[in-house]
Amino acid sequence: MTTTGAGHEGVLMVLRYRTNGPEFDFPPFAGLPPVRYVLASTPRCGSNMLARALWHTGLAGFAEDYFADAFVLDYFERWGFGSSDPQELAAAYVRQLMTCRTSPNGVFGLRIHAGHLGSLEVDPYDILQAPRYIWIQRRDRLRQAVSYTLAEQTGVWILDGTLLPEASARAVPRYSYAEIRRHLRLLDRDASVWEDYFGRHAVVPHVVVYEDMVADYEAGLLGCLDFLGLGAPESVPAPGIRRQADELTERWVERFLRDRRAERPAS
């Protein structure tokens, strides 16, 4: 955690994420941002990379996971909120976010995991007034599930080291066929959640495939900016985080495939 100064009523803030502090705010923005978007995601799909890349352009707001508990608590530390009505509280929270997390060209973004949609007091489609949606997916769902399992076991979700302290693993990861299979099922469910959501709102999202963006990072980033109706930045910024896949990931993938073949009855 990082101490960053005084919050509401002069209370000293101890933030869970340094980037939630006022030093990372854009200049104050009044009114409804002309461009509003949701970065639709699932765990370990590359959304951290894409959110950081968009932010570093200076053109696309700062699409963080503002509805996650740690983020809500950080902003409560900063501002405090007076309403006890959940819907009004959520609406006031987003309005306040828009004042400081909208880039000067009028672009505001939120990042939302599928698993958070059901627990939200408000529908992002309503509260952002028909935003655009960027849906980042991962083609190789098995490697995504392995990454998900590793992150849950170790507690290391992002490798930053610049804006966030480099996290140390809280536990030594241990291979579990059952855990990886469970995360595969969760990711299948999350994909269905977003598909149902887009169908319900008649939304056609801009789809970004993680593997394609890794292969051609610049094209993936510029495609998102074009979808949002924005021009290209003067230079293409690096996202500022490191990939976490390593030899352990590959060993677990190979072991899972062997275990799955052994589990299936011979035909």
C-alpha positions as CSV (number, residue, x, y, z in Angstrom):
1,M,0.0,0.0,0.0
2,T,1.1,3.6,-0.6
3,T,0.5,6.7,1.4
4,T,-0.4,9.5,-0.9
5,G,-1.7,12.4,1.1
6,A,-4.9,13.8,2.4
7,G,-8.4,12.6,1.3
8,H,-11.9,13.8,2.3
9,E,-11.9,16.0,5.4
10,G,-8.2,15.9,5.5
11,V,-8.0,12.2,6.4
12,L,-4.6,10.7,5.4
13,M,-5.0,8.3,2.5
14,V,-3.4,4.9,2.4
15,L,-4.2,3.6,-1.1
16,R,-4.1,0.0,-2.2
17,Y,-3.1,1.1,-5.7
18,R,-0.9,4.1,-6.2
19,T,-2.5,4.8,-9.6
20,N,-5.8,5.6,-7.8
21,G,-4.2,8.7,-6.2
22,P,-4.7,12.3,-7.4
23,E,-1.2,12.4,-8.9
24,F,-2.6,10.3,-11.8
25,D,-5.8,12.3,-12.3
26,F,-6.3,14.1,-15.6
27,P,-7.3,17.8,-15.4
28,P,-10.9,18.3,-14.1
29,F,-13.5,17.5,-16.7
30,A,-17.0,18.9,-16.5
31,G,-20.1,17.1,-17.8
32,L,-20.6,13.9,-19.7
33,P,-17.5,12.8,-21.6
34,P,-18.3,12.6,-25.4
35,V,-16.6,9.2,-25.7
36,R,-17.4,6.6,-23.1
37,Y,-16.3,2.9,-23.3
38,V,-16.1,-0.3,-21.4
39,L,-13.1,-2.6,-21.6
40,A,-14.9,-6.0,-21.3
41,S,-12.6,-8.6,-19.9
42,T,-12.0,-11.9,-18.1
43,P,-9.2,-12.7,-15.7
44,R,-5.8,-13.2,-17.4
45,C,-6.9,-12.1,-20.8
46,G,-4.4,-9.3,-21.3
47,S,-6.7,-6.5,-20.1
48,N,-4.0,-5.0,-17.9
49,M,-1.7,-4.7,-20.9
50,L,-4.4,-3.1,-23.1
51,A,-5.7,-0.8,-20.3
52,R,-2.2,0.5,-19.6
53,A,-1.5,0.9,-23.3
54,L,-4.6,2.9,-23.9
55,W,-3.9,5.1,-20.9
56,H,-0.3,5.8,-21.9
57,T,-1.5,7.2,-25.2
58,G,-3.0,10.1,-23.3
59,L,-6.0,9.9,-25.6
60,A,-8.3,7.2,-24.1
61,G,-8.8,8.0,-20.4
62,F,-7.7,5.5,-17.8
63,A,-9.9,2.4,-18.1
64,E,-9.2,0.8,-14.7
65,D,-11.2,-1.8,-12.8
66,Y,-13.0,0.8,-10.8
67,F,-15.9,-1.4,-9.7
68,A,-13.5,-3.9,-8.0
69,D,-13.5,-3.7,-4.2
70,A,-10.0,-2.4,-3.8
71,F,-10.6,0.4,-6.2
72,V,-13.9,1.4,-4.6
73,L,-12.3,1.5,-1.2
74,D,-9.4,3.6,-2.5
75,Y,-11.8,6.2,-3.9
76,F,-13.9,6.1,-0.8
77,E,-10.7,7.0,1.0
78,R,-10.3,10.0,-1.3
79,W,-13.8,11.3,-1.5
80,G,-16.2,9.7,0.9
81,F,-19.8,9.3,-0.2
82,G,-23.0,10.4,1.5
83,S,-25.8,8.3,0.0
84,S,-27.0,5.0,1.4
85,D,-28.9,4.1,-1.7
86,P,-26.8,1.6,-3.7
87,Q,-27.8,2.9,-7.1
88,E,-27.4,6.5,-6.3
89,L,-24.1,5.8,-4.7
90,A,-22.8,4.0,-7.8
91,A,-24.1,6.8,-10.0
92,A,-22.4,9.4,-7.9
93,Y,-19.2,7.4,-7.9
94,V,-19.0,7.2,-11.7
95,R,-19.9,10.9,-12.0
96,Q,-17.0,11.7,-9.7
97,L,-14.7,9.4,-11.6
98,M,-15.6,11.1,-14.8
99,T,-14.3,14.4,-13.4
100,C,-10.8,13.2,-12.9
101,R,-10.3,10.1,-15.1
102,T,-11.5,11.6,-18.4
103,S,-8.6,12.5,-20.7
104,P,-8.6,16.1,-21.9
105,N,-10.0,15.1,-25.3
106,G,-13.2,13.9,-23.5
107,V,-12.7,10.1,-23.3
108,F,-13.7,8.0,-20.3
109,G,-13.3,4.3,-19.8
110,L,-14.0,1.5,-17.3
111,R,-12.6,-2.0,-17.2
112,I,-15.1,-4.6,-16.1
113,H,-14.6,-8.4,-15.6
114,A,-17.5,-10.6,-16.5
115,G,-17.5,-11.9,-12.9
116,H,-18.3,-8.4,-11.6
117,L,-21.3,-7.7,-13.8
118,G,-23.8,-9.6,-11.7
119,S,-22.9,-7.9,-8.5
120,L,-23.0,-4.3,-9.9
121,E,-25.8,-2.1,-8.6
122,V,-26.1,-0.4,-12.0
123,D,-25.8,-1.6,-15.6
124,P,-22.7,0.0,-17.2
125,Y,-24.8,0.4,-20.4
126,D,-27.2,2.7,-18.5
127,I,-24.9,4.6,-16.2
128,L,-22.5,5.4,-19.1
129,Q,-25.4,6.1,-21.5
130,A,-24.8,3.5,-24.2
131,P,-21.0,3.3,-24.2
132,R,-18.8,1.6,-26.7
133,Y,-17.4,-1.8,-25.8
134,I,-13.9,-3.2,-26.4
135,W,-13.9,-6.9,-25.7
136,I,-10.5,-8.4,-25.1
137,Q,-10.4,-12.2,-25.5
138,R,-7.7,-14.9,-25.3
139,R,-7.8,-17.5,-28.1
140,D,-5.8,-20.1,-26.0
141,R,-8.2,-20.5,-23.1
142,L,-6.1,-23.3,-21.6
143,R,-3.1,-21.1,-21.1
144,Q,-5.4,-18.4,-19.8
145,A,-6.7,-20.9,-17.2
146,V,-3.2,-21.9,-16.2
147,S,-2.3,-18.2,-15.8
148,Y,-5.5,-17.7,-13.7
149,T,-4.5,-20.7,-11.5
150,L,-1.0,-19.4,-11.0
151,A,-2.2,-15.9,-10.2
152,E,-4.7,-17.1,-7.6
153,Q,-2.1,-19.3,-5.9
154,T,0.7,-16.8,-5.8
155,G,-1.2,-13.5,-5.5
156,V,0.9,-12.0,-8.3
157,W,-1.6,-10.5,-10.9
158,I,0.5,-7.9,-12.6
159,L,4.3,-7.3,-13.1
160,D,4.8,-3.6,-13.0
161,G,7.6,-2.5,-10.7
162,T,7.2,1.2,-11.7
163,L,3.8,2.5,-10.6
164,L,3.0,-0.5,-8.4
165,P,5.5,-2.3,-6.1
166,E,6.7,-5.6,-7.5
167,A,4.7,-8.2,-5.6
168,S,6.3,-11.3,-4.1
169,A,4.6,-14.6,-4.4
170,R,2.7,-15.5,-1.2
171,A,2.9,-19.2,-1.9
172,V,4.8,-21.7,-4.1
173,P,2.5,-22.6,-7.0
174,R,1.5,-26.3,-7.1
175,Y,0.1,-28.0,-10.2
176,S,-3.5,-29.1,-9.9
177,Y,-5.4,-30.7,-12.7
178,A,-8.7,-30.0,-10.9
179,E,-7.9,-26.3,-10.3
180,I,-7.0,-25.7,-13.9
181,R,-10.1,-27.5,-15.1
182,R,-12.2,-25.4,-12.7
183,H,-10.7,-22.2,-14.1
184,L,-11.5,-23.4,-17.6
185,R,-15.1,-23.7,-16.6
186,L,-15.1,-20.3,-15.1
187,L,-13.7,-18.7,-18.2
188,D,-16.3,-20.5,-20.4
189,R,-19.0,-19.1,-18.1
190,D,-17.5,-15.6,-18.3
191,A,-17.4,-15.7,-22.1
192,S,-21.1,-16.6,-22.1
193,V,-21.8,-13.8,-19.6
194,W,-20.4,-11.2,-22.1
195,E,-22.1,-12.8,-25.1
196,D,-25.5,-12.7,-23.3
197,Y,-24.8,-9.1,-22.2
198,F,-24.0,-7.9,-25.7
199,G,-27.0,-9.7,-27.1
200,R,-29.3,-8.2,-24.6
201,H,-28.1,-4.7,-25.4
202,A,-27.8,-5.2,-29.2
203,V,-24.1,-4.2,-28.9
204,V,-21.4,-5.1,-31.4
205,P,-18.1,-4.8,-29.5
206,H,-14.7,-4.2,-31.0
207,V,-12.9,-7.5,-30.4
208,V,-9.2,-7.7,-29.5
209,V,-7.6,-11.1,-29.4
210,Y,-4.7,-11.2,-26.9
211,E,-2.5,-13.4,-29.1
212,D,-2.9,-11.1,-32.1
213,M,-2.0,-8.1,-30.0
214,V,1.1,-9.7,-28.7
215,A,2.1,-10.5,-32.3
216,D,1.3,-7.0,-33.5
217,Y,1.0,-4.7,-30.5
218,E,0.9,-1.5,-32.5
219,A,-1.9,-2.6,-34.8
220,G,-4.0,-3.9,-31.9
221,L,-3.6,-0.6,-30.0
222,L,-4.3,1.6,-33.1
223,G,-7.4,-0.5,-33.9
224,C,-8.9,0.3,-30.5
225,L,-8.2,4.0,-30.9
226,D,-9.8,4.0,-34.3
227,F,-12.9,2.2,-32.9
228,L,-13.2,4.9,-30.4
229,G,-13.0,7.6,-33.1
230,L,-9.6,8.8,-32.0
231,G,-6.5,9.6,-34.0
232,A,-3.2,7.9,-33.6
233,P,-0.8,9.1,-30.9
234,E,2.4,10.9,-31.8
235,S,4.2,7.7,-30.8
236,V,3.0,4.2,-29.7
237,P,3.7,3.8,-26.0
238,A,4.7,0.6,-24.3
239,P,2.1,-0.7,-21.8
240,G,4.6,-0.6,-19.0
241,I,4.1,-4.1,-17.6
242,R,5.7,-7.4,-18.3
243,R,4.3,-10.7,-19.5
244,Q,4.1,-13.4,-16.8
245,A,4.1,-16.5,-19.0
246,D,7.2,-18.6,-18.5
247,E,8.5,-22.2,-18.6
248,L,6.4,-23.1,-15.7
249,T,3.3,-22.1,-17.6
250,E,4.3,-24.4,-20.5
251,R,5.1,-27.3,-18.2
252,W,1.7,-27.0,-16.6
253,V,0.0,-26.9,-20.0
254,E,1.7,-30.0,-21.2
255,R,1.0,-31.8,-17.9
256,F,-2.7,-30.8,-18.1
257,L,-3.0,-32.1,-21.6
258,R,-1.5,-35.5,-20.6
259,D,-3.8,-35.7,-17.6
260,R,-6.8,-34.9,-19.7
261,R,-5.9,-37.6,-22.3
262,A,-5.4,-40.1,-19.4
263,E,-8.8,-39.2,-17.9
264,R,-10.7,-39.8,-21.1
265,P,-11.8,-43.4,-21.7
266,A,-10.3,-45.2,-24.7
267,S,-12.6,-45.4,-27.6
